[in-house]
Amino acid sequence: MKNKFIRKEYKTIEAMLGLYCHDLHGTVKHDLCADCVKLLAYGKARLEKCPFQEQKPTCAKCPVHCYKPEMRDKIRLVMRYAGPRMLKNHPLLAIRHLLRGRKQAPPPRKG
């Protein structure tokens, strides 16, 4: 990942998946089960192809839904579970994510 901003987004997803997988799938801390590894790889691929890059809002405010419906449901479950726990476990990532959540979505692309 070339973009510093996107790397931070990836670290946030990675941290959320780590919490989720450890607590609900019983993995050792910092390890992920096979399903969570696939979801992380999918999220990374989506971030790298994000048309907004530096202007990317949080997923909840994004006008483009780049995840396939099945994967979107999975990542939504992860975010719902891990989001409230992030402040305790990863405070800097959590605060950064909350601040980005206040950012307005870029205008829709024309074409």
N, C-alpha and C positions, 0 to 999 in steps of 0.2 A: 504494500500500500504506500503510494507516494505521498498522499495528502495527509498532513498532520491531523486535521480535523476529523477525517474519516477514520484514522487510526484510533483516535479517542473514542469515537462511536463504537468501533469494534471492541475496544477494551471494556466498554460498558456492557455490551451484549455478552461478552465472554464472562464478565463478573456475574451478571444476572444468571446466565446458564450454569455457572459454577455453583451458586447458591441453590438454585432449583434442583440440579442433579444430585448434589450432595445430600440435601434434605429429603428429597422425595424418591430418589433412586438408590440411595445408600452408597454412593461412590465415595472414595477417599477424597479429602479436600484437594482441590486443584485438578482432579481427574474428572473426566466425563464418560458417561456410558456411550455406546455406539450411536444411539438415536440422537443424543445431545450433540455429539461430534458432527453428525450430519446436519443438524439444525444450525450449528455454529458455522460450518462451511458454507451453507446456503446463505446465511446472513452476511457473511463476508463477501460472497459473490455479489449479492444485491447491493451492498454498500459501495463496492468498487464500481458498479455500473450506475450509481445514483446520478441522475441528471442535474441535481442541485449542488452537489459537492459542498463547498464552503457555506452555501446558503441553506443547507439541508435543515429542515425543521425536525422536531421529533416525529416519530411515525404517526402518532395520534393526530397531528396537525397537517400531515403531508397530503397534498392533493393527488399524488400518484401512489397507487397501491401496487408496489413492485413484487410483493410476496404472492405466491399462488395461494388460493383460499385455504387449502389444507395446512400449509406452512404458516400462514398468517394466524390461523387458530392456535397452532402450537406455540408460536412466539408470543402471542397474546397471553396464553396461560402462564408462560415463563415470566413475563413482565408483571402480570397481576400478582404472582406469588413473590417474586424477588424485589419488585419495586419498593414496597414498604420496608423491606429488610436491608436495602442498600445503604440507607443512612447510617445504620449501625456498623455494617461490615465494610463498606467502601464509601465513606463520607464525601470525599472529593469528587468521585465519579457521580454520586447521587446529586450533590449540589449543582455540579456542572449540568447534569441532565435536567434538573428542575429549572434552571435558568434558561436553558435552550428551549424548554417547553413554553416559555413565555414569548418566544420569538414568533413573529408572524410567518405564515407560510408564504413562499414566493408566489407571484402571480402565475396563474396557469399558463402553460406553454401554448402558443398558437401553432396551428398546423395540423 
